[in-house]
Amino acid sequence: MPTDDVTSPAQATRILELLWRHHLPAKSSTRGPKPGRTVDAVVAAGIALADRDGIGKLTTRAVAAELGMRAMSLYTYVPSKEALLALMVDAVAAEDAPLPTSAPPRERMIAIATGVRAELIAHPWLLEISPWRQVLGPGRMRRYENQLAAVDGIGLNDLAMDRAIAVLTDFATGNARLAVAAAGAGAQLSDADWWAVYGPELARLVPEDAFPLAGRVGTAAGEHHQAPADPDGAFAYGVATLVDGILADT
């Protein structure tokens, strides 16, 4: 039976070989029927299913159904769901748009965070996969190379370059999580409608003298945004401030 034990040496080798499959020497042809699908097709089907239905609906059986295959046949291509997720994450990273390496350093660094955020909003299921110990494939390795090229030569040492990318990624990820939550809530009730209901009630129930600053600032922000928050505006303000802080140390 297929195993999800990603800690076993055999499974680790299999996942890495799948991730780097296009960089390995071509195998000599073997006898027998040729596979009816490809690993690329399986990965694309997994991404399409997760984009449409969410990662909670991503199972090997569901991916096999997307391809018109029997569930057990899928293991001919990927050994486990965990392996499929690693391949999906790397395939999405491989689609990154180029970074503006000839632009001023500030624009380059903002572009790093903007790209991370856009990817997560386009594929919200990525937010449900732990980034810790994600296996590096060519897609993610190329992304890291491009991000490093975007900050290379601006006065940061190697460790600071890595940390700058990590901080920009973490900020973009946190903001993307809020943006995705806002989009999901908006599908049920628009922010303006929500604020029209809750804003007046909060003003009526919350004692002004108990929370003078929170009441004043929160009301001003809520009325301005007509929403509980403004993820897009917060990102623009935050990433600019963050980048200016990093550049101040160069």
Backbone hydrogen bonds in HBPLUS format (Angstrom, degrees):
<---DONOR---> <-ACCEPTOR-->    atom                        ^
c    i                          cat <-CA-CA->   ^        H-A-AA   ^      H-
h    n   atom  resd res      DA  || num        DHA   H-A  angle D-A-AA Bond
n    s   type  num  typ     dist DA aas  dist angle  dist       angle   num
A0006-VAL N   A0004-ASP O   2.90 MM   2  5.73 115.3  2.33 116.0  99.2     1
A0008-SER N   A0005-ASP O   3.33 MM   3  5.94 166.1  2.35 114.4 118.0     2
A0012-ALA N   A0008-SER O   2.92 MM   4  6.16 163.8  1.95 160.4 165.5     3
A0013-THR N   A0009-PRO O   2.94 MM   4  6.07 161.3  1.98 147.4 152.4     4
A0014-ARG N   A0010-ALA O   3.00 MM   4  6.20 156.1  2.06 142.8 149.5     5
A0015-ILE N   A0011-GLN O   2.92 MM   4  6.18 162.8  1.95 154.7 158.3     6
A0016-LEU N   A0012-ALA O   3.00 MM   4  6.18 168.6  2.02 152.8 156.0     7
A0017-GLU N   A0013-THR O   2.90 MM   4  6.04 158.0  1.95 148.7 155.3     8
A0018-LEU N   A0014-ARG O   2.96 MM   4  6.16 148.4  2.06 143.7 152.3     9
A0019-LEU N   A0015-ILE O   2.89 MM   4  6.16 160.0  1.93 152.5 158.1    10
A0020-TRP N   A0016-LEU O   2.98 MM   4  6.13 158.3  2.03 149.0 154.4    11
A0021-ARG N   A0018-LEU O   3.28 MM   3  4.85 162.4  2.32 104.5 103.6    12
A0023-HIS N   A0020-TRP O   2.91 MM   3  5.37 156.7  1.96 116.0 123.8    13
A0024-LEU N   A0021-ARG O   3.43 MM   3  5.38 161.5  2.46  99.4 104.7    14
A0042-VAL N   A0038-THR O   3.09 MM   4  6.45 154.3  2.16 149.1 155.9    15
A0043-VAL N   A0039-VAL O   2.91 MM   4  6.18 163.5  1.94 158.4 162.4    16
A0044-ALA N   A0040-ASP O   2.92 MM   4  6.11 161.8  1.95 149.6 154.8    17
A0045-ALA N   A0041-ALA O   2.97 MM   4  6.13 152.7  2.05 142.8 150.1    18
A0046-GLY N   A0042-VAL O   2.96 MM   4  6.24 151.4  2.04 146.2 154.2    19
A0047-ILE N   A0043-VAL O   2.98 MM   4  6.28 158.5  2.03 153.3 158.4    20
A0048-ALA N   A0044-ALA O   2.98 MM   4  6.16 163.3  2.01 148.0 152.7    21
A0049-LEU N   A0045-ALA O   2.97 MM   4  6.11 157.3  2.02 145.9 151.9    22
A0050-ALA N   A0046-GLY O   2.94 MM   4  6.12 165.0  1.96 149.7 154.0    23
A0051-ASP N   A0047-ILE O   2.86 MM   4  5.99 160.3  1.90 152.8 158.4    24
A0052-ARG N   A0048-ALA O   3.06 MM   4  6.15 151.4  2.15 140.2 147.7    25
A0053-ASP N   A0049-LEU O   2.77 MM   4  5.78 173.4  1.77 160.8 163.0    26
A0054-GLY N   A0050-ALA O   2.87 MM   4  4.44 140.6  2.02 118.7 126.7    27
A0057-LYS N   A0054-GLY O   3.17 MM   3  5.85 154.7  2.24 114.5 120.6    28
A0058-LEU N   A0055-ILE O   3.01 MM   3  4.94 158.6  2.06 102.7 109.3    29
A0063-VAL N   A0059-THR O   2.96 MM   4  6.24 161.7  1.99 155.7 160.3    30
A0064-ALA N   A0060-THR O   2.93 MM   4  6.03 157.1  1.98 143.6 150.4    31
A0065-ALA N   A0061-ARG O   2.96 MM   4  6.20 151.5  2.05 142.8 150.5    32
A0066-GLU N   A0062-ALA O   3.02 MM   4  6.33 146.6  2.13 142.4 151.2    33
A0067-LEU N   A0063-VAL O   3.28 MM   4  6.60 138.3  2.46 140.6 150.7    34
A0067-LEU N   A0064-ALA O   3.05 MM   3  5.20 130.9  2.30  98.4 111.5    35
A0069-MET N   A0064-ALA O   2.78 MM   5  4.84 175.7  1.79 143.7 142.5    36
A0068-GLY N   A0065-ALA O   3.06 MM   3  4.84 157.3  2.12  98.5 105.6    37
A0073-SER N   A0070-ARG O   3.00 MM   3  5.30 131.3  2.25 104.5 118.1    38
A0074-LEU N   A0071-ALA O   3.09 MM   3  5.59 146.6  2.20 110.1 118.9    39
A0075-TYR N   A0072-MET O   3.25 MM   3  5.72 143.9  2.39 107.9 115.9    40
A0076-THR N   A0073-SER O   3.04 MM   3  5.58 162.0  2.07 113.8 119.3    41
A0077-TYR N   A0074-LEU O   2.89 MM   3  5.64 157.5  1.94 120.1 126.4    42
A0078-VAL N   A0074-LEU O   3.15 MM   4  6.46 164.0  2.18 150.7 155.0    43
A0084-LEU N   A0080-SER O   3.08 MM   4  6.37 155.2  2.14 141.9 148.8    44
A0085-LEU N   A0081-LYS O   2.88 MM   4  6.20 156.7  1.93 153.8 159.6    45
A0086-ALA N   A0082-GLU O   3.09 MM   4  6.34 157.5  2.14 145.3 150.8    46
A0087-LEU N   A0083-ALA O   3.03 MM   4  6.31 155.0  2.10 148.3 155.0    47
A0088-MET N   A0084-LEU O   2.84 MM   4  6.10 152.0  1.92 150.0 158.5    48
A0089-VAL N   A0085-LEU O   2.92 MM   4  6.13 168.3  1.94 156.9 158.6    49
A0090-ASP N   A0086-ALA O   3.17 MM   4  6.31 162.1  2.21 142.9 147.7    50
A0091-ALA N   A0087-LEU O   2.90 MM   4  6.04 152.1  1.98 144.4 152.6    51
A0092-VAL N   A0088-MET O   3.02 MM   4  6.26 156.8  2.07 153.9 158.7    52
A0093-ALA N   A0089-VAL O   3.12 MM   4  6.39 159.2  2.17 145.5 151.3    53
A0094-ALA N   A0090-ASP O   2.98 MM   4  6.21 142.7  2.12 142.9 153.0    54
A0095-GLU N   A0092-VAL O   3.04 MM   3  5.43 154.3  2.11 108.8 116.8    55
A0096-ASP N   A0093-ALA O   3.13 MM   3  5.57 161.7  2.16 119.6 120.1    56
A0101-THR N   A0099-LEU O   2.85 MM   2  5.70 126.6  2.14 114.7  98.4    57
A0103-ALA N   A0100-PRO O   3.01 MM   3  5.44 162.8  2.04 116.5 122.1    58
A0107-GLU N   A0104-PRO O   3.05 MM   3  5.52 118.0  2.45 112.7 126.5    59
A0108-ARG N   A0104-PRO O   3.12 MM   4  6.40 157.2  2.17 154.8 161.9    60
A0109-MET N   A0105-PRO O   3.01 MM   4  6.23 161.8  2.04 155.9 159.3    61
A0110-ILE N   A0106-ARG O   3.04 MM   4  6.26 159.3  2.09 148.6 154.5    62
A0111-ALA N   A0107-GLU O   2.91 MM   4  6.04 148.3  2.02 141.9 150.9    63
A0112-ILE N   A0108-ARG O   3.09 MM   4  6.47 139.2  2.27 141.1 151.3    64
A0113-ALA N   A0109-MET O   3.41 MM   4  6.81 163.2  2.44 151.6 151.8    65
A0114-THR N   A0110-ILE O   2.89 MM   4  6.08 160.1  1.93 151.7 158.4    66
A0115-GLY N   A0111-ALA O   2.92 MM   4  5.94 155.6  1.98 144.0 149.3    67
A0116-VAL N   A0112-ILE O   3.17 MM   4  6.46 160.8  2.20 150.1 154.8    68
A0117-ARG N   A0113-ALA O   2.99 MM   4  6.18 168.7  2.01 154.0 157.1    69
A0118-ALA N   A0114-THR O   2.96 MM   4  6.07 162.9  1.99 147.7 152.6    70
A0119-GLU N   A0115-GLY O   3.08 MM   4  6.22 158.1  2.13 147.3 152.6    71
A0120-LEU N   A0116-VAL O   3.18 MM   4  6.43 161.1  2.21 151.2 155.7    72
A0121-ILE N   A0117-ARG O   3.01 MM   4  6.25 155.2  2.07 153.3 160.1    73
A0122-ALA N   A0118-ALA O   2.97 MM   4  6.12 150.7  2.06 144.0 152.1    74
A0123-HIS N   A0119-GLU O   2.88 MM   4  6.06 139.5  2.04 143.0 154.4    75
A0126-LEU N   A0123-HIS O   2.99 MM   3  5.96 167.1  2.01 132.4 135.7    76
A0127-LEU N   A0124-PRO O   2.96 MM   3  5.68 152.4  2.04 119.6 126.4    77
A0128-GLU N   A0125-TRP O   3.01 MM   3  5.40 155.3  2.07 110.0 117.7    78
A0129-ILE N   A0126-LEU O   3.20 MM   3  5.39 167.5  2.22 109.9 112.6    79
A0134-GLN N   A0131-PRO O   3.41 MM   3  5.50 154.1  2.48 122.4 115.8    80
A0141-MET N   A0137-GLY O   2.93 MM   4  6.01 155.9  1.99 153.9 161.9    81
A0142-ARG N   A0138-PRO O   2.88 MM   4  5.84 154.8  1.94 138.3 144.8    82
A0143-ARG N   A0139-GLY O   3.03 MM   4  6.27 152.9  2.11 141.4 149.2    83
A0144-TYR N   A0140-ARG O   2.99 MM   4  6.21 164.2  2.02 147.1 150.6    84
A0145-GLU N   A0141-MET O   2.95 MM   4  6.18 157.8  1.99 146.8 153.3    85
A0146-ASN N   A0142-ARG O   2.89 MM   4  6.13 159.7  1.93 151.0 156.0    86
A0147-GLN N   A0143-ARG O   2.82 MM   4  6.09 156.9  1.87 154.8 161.8    87
A0148-LEU N   A0144-TYR O   2.88 MM   4  6.06 159.4  1.92 150.0 155.5    88
A0149-ALA N   A0145-GLU O   2.94 MM   4  6.18 153.2  2.01 144.0 151.8    89
A0150-ALA N   A0146-ASN O   3.04 MM   4  6.28 136.6  2.24 137.5 148.6    90
A0150-ALA N   A0147-GLN O   3.10 MM   3  5.05 126.5  2.40  92.2 106.3    91
A0151-VAL N   A0148-LEU O   3.09 MM   3  5.32 141.4  2.24 102.6 113.2    92
A0152-ASP N   A0148-LEU O   2.82 MM   4  5.84 118.2  2.21 145.6 163.2    93
A0161-MET N   A0157-ASN O   2.84 MM   4  6.08 150.6  1.93 157.0 166.3    94
A0162-ASP N   A0158-ASP O   3.11 MM   4  6.41 161.4  2.14 150.0 153.7    95
A0163-ARG N   A0159-LEU O   2.94 MM   4  6.21 158.4  1.99 148.2 154.8    96
A0164-ALA N   A0160-ALA O   2.83 MM   4  5.93 153.3  1.90 145.5 152.6    97
A0165-ILE N   A0161-MET O   3.17 MM   4  6.43 162.0  2.21 149.2 152.8    98
A0166-ALA N   A0162-ASP O   3.01 MM   4  6.25 156.7  2.07 145.2 152.3    99
A0167-VAL N   A0163-ARG O   2.85 MM   4  6.03 162.3  1.88 153.9 157.6   100
A0168-LEU N   A0164-ALA O   3.01 MM   4  6.16 164.3  2.03 149.7 154.1   101
A0169-THR N   A0165-ILE O   2.89 MM   4  6.01 154.7  1.96 145.9 153.4   102
A0170-ASP N   A0166-ALA O   2.85 MM   4  6.05 159.6  1.90 149.0 154.7   103
A0171-PHE N   A0167-VAL O   2.99 MM   4  6.15 163.6  2.01 150.0 154.1   104
A0172-ALA N   A0168-LEU O   3.01 MM   4  6.13 164.8  2.03 145.2 149.8   105
A0173-THR N   A0169-THR O   2.88 MM   4  6.01 152.0  1.95 147.5 155.6   106
A0174-GLY N   A0170-ASP O   3.02 MM   4  6.24 163.6  2.04 150.4 153.9   107
A0175-ASN N   A0171-PHE O   3.05 MM   4  6.29 163.3  2.08 153.3 157.7   108
A0176-ALA N   A0172-ALA O   2.86 MM   4  5.95 152.9  1.93 143.0 151.3   109
A0177-ARG N   A0173-THR O   2.98 MM   4  6.21 151.1  2.07 147.2 154.2   110
A0178-LEU N   A0174-GLY O   3.35 MM   4  6.68 151.0  2.44 140.2 146.6   111
A0179-ALA N   A0175-ASN O   2.91 MM   4  6.23 156.4  1.96 150.1 157.4   112
A0180-VAL N   A0176-ALA O   2.82 MM   4  6.01 159.0  1.87 154.3 158.9   113
A0181-ALA N   A0177-ARG O   3.06 MM   4  6.22 156.8  2.11 140.8 147.3   114
A0182-ALA N   A0178-LEU O   2.88 MM   4  6.12 153.9  1.95 147.0 154.4   115
A0183-ALA N   A0179-ALA O   2.95 MM   4  6.19 153.7  2.02 144.6 151.6   116
A0184-GLY N   A0180-VAL O   2.97 MM   4  6.23 155.4  2.03 148.1 154.6   117
A0185-ALA N   A0181-ALA O   2.96 MM   4  6.20 156.9  2.02 148.7 154.8   118
A0186-GLY N   A0182-ALA O   2.89 MM   4  6.03 151.3  1.97 144.4 152.8   119
A0187-ALA N   A0183-ALA O   3.22 MM   4  6.44 128.6  2.50 136.5 147.7   120
A0187-ALA N   A0184-GLY O   3.29 MM   3  5.33 140.3  2.45  94.6 105.2   121
A0188-GLN N   A0185-ALA O   3.02 MM   3  5.48 147.6  2.13 109.6 118.7   122
A0189-LEU N   A0185-ALA O   3.03 MM   4  6.31 166.2  2.05 156.4 160.6   123
A0194-TRP N   A0190-SER O   2.88 MM   4  6.17 158.8  1.92 152.8 159.7   124
A0195-TRP N   A0191-ASP O   2.83 MM   4  6.02 163.1  1.86 152.4 156.5   125
A0196-ALA N   A0192-ALA O   2.94 MM   4  6.08 146.9  2.05 139.9 149.4   126
A0197-VAL N   A0193-ASP O   3.20 MM   4  6.46 139.0  2.37 141.3 150.3   127
A0197-VAL N   A0194-TRP O   3.17 MM   3  5.36 132.5  2.41  98.4 110.4   128
A0198-TYR N   A0194-TRP O   2.92 MM   4  6.17 176.6  1.92 161.4 161.5   129
A0199-GLY N   A0195-TRP O   2.73 MM   4  5.01 150.1  1.82 130.9 140.8   130
A0202-LEU N   A0198-TYR O   2.86 MM   4  6.03 160.2  1.90 159.3 164.3   131
A0203-ALA N   A0199-GLY O   3.04 MM   4  6.29 161.2  2.08 152.8 158.1   132
A0204-ARG N   A0200-PRO O   2.96 MM   4  6.16 140.2  2.12 139.0 149.7   133
A0205-LEU N   A0201-GLU O   2.93 MM   4  6.09 153.6  2.00 150.6 156.9   134
A0206-VAL N   A0202-LEU O   2.94 MM   4  5.68 167.8  1.96 153.0 155.7   135
A0210-ALA N   A0207-PRO O   3.25 MM   3  5.45 143.9  2.39 102.3 112.1   136
A0215-GLY N   A0211-PHE O   2.77 MM   4  5.62 155.8  1.83 149.6 157.1   137
A0216-ARG N   A0212-PRO O   3.07 MM   4  6.08 160.8  2.11 137.7 143.3   138
A0217-VAL N   A0213-LEU O   2.85 MM   4  5.90 167.4  1.87 160.4 162.1   139
A0218-GLY N   A0214-ALA O   2.85 MM   4  5.37 146.1  1.96 130.0 141.3   140
A0219-THR N   A0215-GLY O   3.07 MM   4  5.81 153.3  2.14 131.5 139.1   141
A0220-ALA N   A0216-ARG O   3.08 MM   4  6.24 159.2  2.12 143.8 149.8   142
A0221-ALA N   A0217-VAL O   2.88 MM   4  6.09 164.1  1.91 156.1 160.2   143
A0222-GLY N   A0218-GLY O   2.86 MM   4  5.94 163.1  1.89 146.6 152.2   144
A0223-GLU N   A0219-THR O   2.92 MM   4  5.99 163.4  1.94 149.2 153.6   145
A0224-HIS N   A0220-ALA O   2.98 MM   4  6.07 149.2  2.08 139.6 148.5   146
A0225-HIS N   A0221-ALA O   2.89 MM   4  6.07 169.7  1.90 157.4 159.4   147
A0226-GLN N   A0222-GLY O   2.65 MM   4  5.29 134.0  1.86 138.1 151.4   148
A0234-ALA N   A0230-ASP O   2.83 MM   4  5.94 160.5  1.87 161.4 168.2   149
A0235-PHE N   A0231-PRO O   2.92 MM   4  6.03 148.6  2.02 142.7 150.8   150
A0236-ALA N   A0232-ASP O   3.06 MM   4  6.35 167.1  2.08 152.1 154.7   151
A0237-TYR N   A0233-GLY O   3.02 MM   4  6.20 166.0  2.04 150.6 154.3   152
A0238-GLY N   A0234-ALA O   2.80 MM   4  5.75 160.8  1.83 143.1 149.9   153
A0239-VAL N   A0235-PHE O   2.82 MM   4  5.78 173.9  1.83 156.8 158.8   154
A0240-ALA N   A0236-ALA O   3.36 MM   4  6.21 155.6  2.43 133.3 139.9   155
A0241-THR N   A0237-TYR O   3.08 MM   4  6.25 160.0  2.12 147.8 153.5   156
A0242-LEU N   A0238-GLY O   2.84 MM   4  5.99 159.5  1.88 151.0 157.3   157
A0243-VAL N   A0239-VAL O   2.91 MM   4  5.96 166.4  1.93 147.3 150.9   158
A0244-ASP N   A0240-ALA O   3.01 MM   4  6.13 161.4  2.05 144.8 150.4   159
A0245-GLY N   A0241-THR O   3.04 MM   4  6.23 147.7  2.15 141.5 150.1   160
A0246-ILE N   A0242-LEU O   3.01 MM   4  6.37 152.6  2.09 148.7 156.0   161
A0247-LEU N   A0243-VAL O   2.88 MM   4  6.11 168.0  1.90 159.0 161.9   162
A0248-ALA N   A0244-ASP O   3.02 MM   4  6.10 134.1  2.24 134.9 146.4   163
A0249-ASP N   A0246-ILE O   3.10 MM   3  5.62 153.8  2.17 111.2 118.6   164
A0250-THR N   A0247-LEU O   3.09 MM   3  5.25 163.9  2.12 107.4 112.3   165
